[in-house]
Amino acid sequence: MNIFLYSFVKYKKIKGDINMVAVNSVMLPLGTKAPDFRLKDTTGKIVQRDDFRGRKGLLVMFICNHCPFVKHIQKELVKLTNEYQPKGIGIVGINSNNAEKYPEDSPEKMKEEVAKAGYTFPYLYDETQEVARKYKAACTPDFFLFDEDFKLVYRGQFDDSRPGNSKPIDGKDLRNALDCLLEGKPIPEHQKPSIGCNIKWKPGNEPDYFLNQ
């Protein structure tokens, strides 16, 4: 067992949560049109996909408050989003976790997370989990980068760093995709899947792509 998986199993044991499983991105086919969404942010404002028309790209991130994988990259993630929003990239974070079972991911706690982490992008709550299912989101974090026409050009990991593996947290993979998009260069099609805690589905909401992982 590698050090990353050992670290994660140890986390599960400490937290006592047998439902917390490490899974990979499903890797939605490149070229897929960004599914629409219409969700509330932490201020109650409705944010939808078409609000980002005219931007040079749209980065949709499935994240949450309590996941150790998200916490691991959070500081660098904030740095990255603050850097690329002024360059014309629209960015949203979406929390699709079942807040009834995981109250740390409730809308109230999301407000606190925005202030604590310094998020400058809209942080949206997907209460019905329909948006996560449309995107085939599987884990937190899960990243989807679309071009100006809302066509998928990158889905995969932030970088090679994981809790416990001592690799640098630099957002290398996602940064490369963003830079290529902004510079009009081809984005390599060989992309490594993200890995993280599974999205916490409500009972009966688990999609086939999750059950078959």
Summary of the structure (lengths in Angstrom):
residues: 213
radius of gyration: 16.1
end to end distance: 18.8
largest distance: 46.9
contacts: 660
relative contact order: 0.23
helix: 34%
strand: 21%
